[in-house]
Amino acid sequence: MSISILVLTKNEEKDLPGCLESVKWSDDIHVYDSLSTDKTEEIALSYGATVTKRPFDNWAAHQNWGLANIAFKYDWVFYIDADERMTPELVAEVQAIVKNPADNIAFRIQRRDFFMNTWLKHVQTSPFYMRLFRPEKMRYERLVNPISIADGNVGQLTSYLDHFPFSKGVTHWIDRHNSYSTFEAKQICDNAANKAPFSVAKAFTASDFHERRFHQKELFYRLPMRPLIKFLLLYIAKRGFLDGRAGFTYACLQAIYEYFIVLKTRETKASRN
C-alpha cells in the first residue's frame, strides 16, 4: 500500500462515502475536518479513518498545517477532496509509481470535472493538480485556490482523478464560490499592497507549471473586463463549446464568479483607503 490518504472536509456527509470507497485500498486514511456539524466525522470513523479537527482560516494555512502536523504512516500522501474519486486505473498507477518514483518528490494528476452528466473536457481552467507527494517536500501559497509548491522534481501521471463539483447542486457551487471570491479579492489587494513579484515573461515561459500559473494569475488580474475575457477564454479559446450546454453553462458560471471577484476587489480597496 505504502500511500497515506488525506481528505479535507467540512460538512461532507453527502460526498464523503463515495470518496472513501475509492481510497479504501489504503490502510492509512486521514480525514482533516474543519469542525463539521453533520455526520462527516461519523462516516469517516466508520471507514476506519483517523479524524483530525482544526478551525479553517484560509486554504494555504490550513493545508500547510495539515501536512506539518498530521502523523502519516507512509512517506507518500495522496490528497483528495470529498467530491473527488480515484479511478481504478489511477489507484494502480499511484501504487506502482511510488515504488519507483525516480527523482520525483511529487506527481501531477489530470482531473476530469463533470457537470450535467458531461465531462468538461475542454472548458476547464486547468486540469492538472499536484496530488501525490512527499508531505515534507510540499507547501501551499495563496488564501484560496492555493498554488502547490514542491521542493524538488515533479512528474506527471496518465490516469484520471474524477471530480463532481456540482454534486450538491448549483446553489452550493455558487455559495462556495461566493466565499472563494472574498478570499480572492483579499489576495489581490494583499499582492498589490505588498508589491508581489510579477513577470509577463514568466507567465508564458516559466518551466515550472505552478510558477507559470502564479504569474498568469497576476497578469489576468491586471486585465480590464475580466469576466468577459474569462468567458471567451473558456468557451472560445479553450473550445468549451465542444462540451455542449454544460460547457456554456460552466463558462457563464465562471464569468459570474470572476465578476464577484471584481466587485469585491473594488470594495476591499475602497475600505482600505
Secondary structure per residue as TSV (DSSP state, phi and psi in degrees):
chain	resnum	aa	ss	phi	psi
A	1	M	-	360.0	-64.9
A	2	S	-	52.4	18.9
A	3	I	E	-134.5	128.8
A	4	S	E	-89.8	154.0
A	5	I	E	-114.8	136.0
A	6	L	E	-122.4	121.1
A	7	V	E	-120.6	122.5
A	8	L	E	-91.0	134.3
A	9	T	E	-138.7	154.6
A	10	K	S	-157.9	104.5
A	11	N	S	54.2	62.2
A	12	E	-	-114.2	32.9
A	13	E	T	-61.3	-26.3
A	14	K	T	-76.1	-44.8
A	15	D	T	-94.1	-24.4
A	16	L	H	-59.7	-41.3
A	17	P	H	-56.6	-45.0
A	18	G	H	-64.0	-38.4
A	19	C	H	-63.0	-49.4
A	20	L	H	-66.6	-31.4
A	21	E	H	-60.1	-37.8
A	22	S	H	-76.5	-13.7
A	23	V	T	-119.9	12.3
A	24	K	T	-70.3	-6.8
A	25	W	T	-67.0	-20.8
A	26	S	-	-87.6	142.9
A	27	D	S	-99.6	17.4
A	28	D	-	-142.2	79.8
A	29	I	E	-104.4	128.1
A	30	H	E	-117.9	121.2
A	31	V	E	-99.7	115.7
A	32	Y	E	-102.6	100.9
A	33	D	E	-106.6	139.4
A	34	S	S	-96.4	56.3
A	35	L	-	58.2	56.2
A	36	S	-	-62.1	149.7
A	37	T	S	-112.0	4.2
A	38	D	S	-106.3	-149.5
A	39	K	S	-93.0	19.1
A	40	T	H	-55.5	-50.4
A	41	E	H	-64.0	-41.7
A	42	E	H	-60.1	-43.3
A	43	I	H	-65.4	-44.1
A	44	A	H	-58.5	-46.2
A	45	L	H	-66.5	-32.6
A	46	S	H	-66.3	-22.9
A	47	Y	T	-93.8	5.2
A	48	G	T	79.8	16.1
A	49	A	-	-79.6	154.3
A	50	T	E	-90.7	128.9
A	51	V	E	-105.4	126.8
A	52	T	E	-117.5	129.7
A	53	K	E	-110.4	140.8
A	54	R	-	-158.6	135.4
A	55	P	-	-62.9	137.6
A	56	F	-	-77.3	134.4
A	57	D	-	-114.5	-61.6
A	58	N	-	-151.0	167.3
A	59	W	H	-63.4	-50.3
A	60	A	H	-63.4	-47.3
A	61	A	H	-61.8	-41.1
A	62	H	H	-66.0	-46.4
A	63	Q	H	-67.6	-42.2
A	64	N	H	-63.0	-38.9
A	65	W	H	-62.4	-43.5
A	66	G	H	-60.5	-45.7
A	67	L	H	-64.1	-33.3
A	68	A	H	-82.3	-25.1
A	69	N	H	-117.0	-18.5
A	70	I	S	-79.7	133.4
A	71	A	-	-86.7	86.3
A	72	F	-	-73.6	143.4
A	73	K	S	-76.1	-32.1
A	74	Y	S	-115.1	166.0
A	75	D	S	-73.2	-26.6
A	76	W	E	-108.2	141.0
A	77	V	E	-123.9	136.3
A	78	F	E	-109.0	120.6
A	79	Y	E	-97.5	130.4
A	80	I	E	-143.7	144.1
A	81	D	E	-90.5	161.7
A	82	A	T	-64.2	-27.8
A	83	D	T	-93.1	18.5
A	84	E	E	-115.4	158.0
A	85	R	E	-137.9	133.2
A	86	M	E	-78.8	128.4
A	87	T	-	-75.8	155.6
A	88	P	H	-55.8	-37.0
A	89	E	H	-64.5	-38.5
A	90	L	H	-68.1	-41.2
A	91	V	H	-56.7	-48.0
A	92	A	H	-63.3	-38.6
A	93	E	H	-70.0	-42.7
A	94	V	H	-68.8	-35.3
A	95	Q	H	-64.3	-35.6
A	96	A	H	-76.3	-40.0
A	97	I	H	-70.5	-31.9
A	98	V	T	-71.0	-16.4
A	99	K	T	-76.5	-23.4
A	100	N	S	-148.3	71.5
A	101	P	-	-81.3	0.9
A	102	A	T	59.1	-130.4
A	103	D	T	-102.1	16.9
A	104	N	E	-84.0	142.5
A	105	I	E	-113.5	0.2
A	106	A	E	-159.5	161.3
A	107	F	E	-138.3	137.3
A	108	R	E	-85.8	148.6
A	109	I	E	-132.5	139.2
A	110	Q	E	-84.0	128.5
A	111	R	E	-103.8	138.3
A	112	R	E	-103.5	116.0
A	113	D	E	-91.0	137.9
A	114	F	E	-119.4	139.4
A	115	F	E	-152.3	132.7
A	116	M	T	55.7	42.6
A	117	N	T	59.0	28.8
A	118	T	E	-129.6	135.3
A	119	W	E	-74.4	120.1
A	120	L	-	-79.2	71.7
A	121	K	T	-69.5	-31.3
A	122	H	T	-108.8	-34.8
A	123	V	T	-83.9	-7.0
A	124	Q	-	-60.1	142.6
A	125	T	S	-64.6	-51.2
A	126	S	-	-151.3	127.9
A	127	P	-	-91.7	-6.0
A	128	F	E	-103.3	131.9
A	129	Y	E	-138.0	141.9
A	130	M	E	-85.6	104.7
A	131	R	E	-121.5	-18.0
A	132	L	E	-112.8	121.7
A	133	F	E	-160.8	166.0
A	134	R	-	-86.1	116.7
A	135	P	G	-60.0	-31.8
A	136	E	G	-73.5	-9.8
A	137	K	G	-106.7	10.3
A	138	M	E	-124.4	142.0
A	139	R	E	-147.3	164.7
A	140	Y	E	-124.2	149.0
A	141	E	E	-132.9	154.7
A	142	R	S	92.3	146.5
A	143	L	S	-71.5	-30.5
A	144	V	S	-147.3	158.9
A	145	N	S	44.8	56.2
A	146	P	-	-63.7	151.2
A	147	I	E	-92.1	132.0
A	148	S	E	-85.6	126.3
A	149	I	E	-115.7	113.9
A	150	A	E	-103.0	133.8
A	151	D	S	-91.3	69.6
A	152	G	S	153.7	-171.4
A	153	N	E	-74.3	145.2
A	154	V	E	-122.5	127.2
A	155	G	E	-99.3	-176.1
A	156	Q	E	-139.3	133.5
A	157	L	E	-95.5	167.6
A	158	T	E	-107.4	-18.2
A	159	S	E	-84.1	165.6
A	160	Y	E	-101.2	147.1
A	161	L	E	-106.7	122.3
A	162	D	E	-91.3	137.3
A	163	H	E	-128.4	134.4
A	164	F	-	-124.0	74.7
A	165	P	T	-67.6	-15.2
A	166	F	T	-108.6	21.6
A	167	S	T	-62.1	-27.0
A	168	K	T	-100.8	9.3
A	169	G	-	99.4	163.1
A	170	V	H	-65.4	-36.9
A	171	T	H	-59.2	-43.8
A	172	H	H	-64.1	-41.2
A	173	W	H	-59.8	-45.0
A	174	I	H	-66.0	-43.3
A	175	D	H	-59.9	-44.0
A	176	R	H	-64.5	-42.4
A	177	H	H	-75.9	-22.3
A	178	N	H	-63.3	-42.0
A	179	S	H	-66.0	-44.7
A	180	Y	H	-58.0	-40.0
A	181	S	H	-64.3	-30.7
A	182	T	H	-64.3	-45.0
A	183	F	H	-64.9	-40.7
A	184	E	H	-61.8	-42.9
A	185	A	H	-62.8	-42.3
A	186	K	H	-63.4	-41.4
A	187	Q	H	-62.5	-42.3
A	188	I	H	-62.0	-45.7
A	189	C	H	-67.4	-39.2
A	190	D	H	-64.0	-42.7
A	191	N	H	-61.7	-41.0
A	192	A	H	-66.5	-42.4
A	193	A	H	-66.1	-36.2
A	194	N	T	-91.3	1.2
A	195	K	T	52.3	57.3
A	196	A	-	-57.8	138.4
A	197	P	-	-60.4	136.9
A	198	F	-	-146.2	136.8
A	199	S	-	-138.2	121.9
A	200	V	H	-62.6	-40.3
A	201	A	H	-61.1	-44.2
A	202	K	H	-67.3	-24.3
A	203	A	H	-62.9	-21.4
A	204	F	H	-118.8	-20.9
A	205	T	H	-118.0	-10.8
A	206	A	-	-58.2	132.1
A	207	S	S	-70.7	-31.8
A	208	D	S	-81.6	127.2
A	209	F	H	-57.0	-44.6
A	210	H	H	-75.8	-31.8
A	211	E	H	-66.0	-43.2
A	212	R	H	-60.8	-41.1
A	213	R	H	-64.9	-38.8
A	214	F	H	-58.9	-48.7
A	215	H	H	-70.7	-29.8
A	216	Q	H	-65.9	-40.3
A	217	K	H	-61.6	-45.6
A	218	E	H	-62.7	-38.6
A	219	L	H	-65.6	-44.9
A	220	F	H	-61.3	-39.6
A	221	Y	T	-69.7	-10.1
A	222	R	T	-95.9	-2.2
A	223	L	S	-87.2	143.9
A	224	P	S	-78.1	159.2
A	225	M	S	55.4	43.0
A	226	R	H	-59.4	-42.1
A	227	P	H	-57.7	-43.2
A	228	L	H	-67.0	-42.2
A	229	I	H	-61.5	-41.7
A	230	K	H	-63.7	-42.2
A	231	F	H	-60.0	-46.0
A	232	L	H	-66.5	-37.3
A	233	L	I	-62.9	-46.8
A	234	L	I	-73.8	-43.3
A	235	Y	I	-85.5	-35.3
A	236	I	I	-101.6	-60.1
A	237	A	I	-62.7	-42.0
A	238	K	T	-90.7	4.3
A	239	R	-	61.6	41.2
A	240	G	G	-61.5	-20.8
A	241	F	G	-62.2	-21.2
A	242	L	G	-71.9	-15.5
A	243	D	G	-88.4	8.8
A	244	G	H	69.2	-149.9
A	245	R	H	-60.6	-36.2
A	246	A	H	-62.5	-40.0
A	247	G	H	-65.3	-42.1
A	248	F	H	-64.6	-45.8
A	249	T	H	-62.2	-43.3
A	250	Y	H	-65.0	-41.4
A	251	A	H	-62.5	-39.4
A	252	C	H	-63.4	-45.7
A	253	L	H	-61.8	-39.2
A	254	Q	H	-67.6	-35.2
A	255	A	H	-66.8	-40.2
A	256	I	H	-62.5	-44.8
A	257	Y	H	-57.8	-41.7
A	258	E	H	-65.2	-34.6
A	259	Y	H	-69.9	-35.8
A	260	F	H	-54.5	-45.0
A	261	I	H	-63.9	-43.2
A	262	V	H	-59.3	-48.7
A	263	L	H	-63.8	-42.8
A	264	K	H	-72.7	-29.9
A	265	T	H	-65.1	-44.5
A	266	R	H	-59.1	-45.2
A	267	E	H	-63.9	-42.7
A	268	T	H	-66.1	-42.5
A	269	K	H	-62.5	-41.1
A	270	A	H	-65.1	-38.2
A	271	S	H	-71.0	-22.3
A	272	R	H	-89.3	-14.2
A	273	N	-	-86.6	360.0
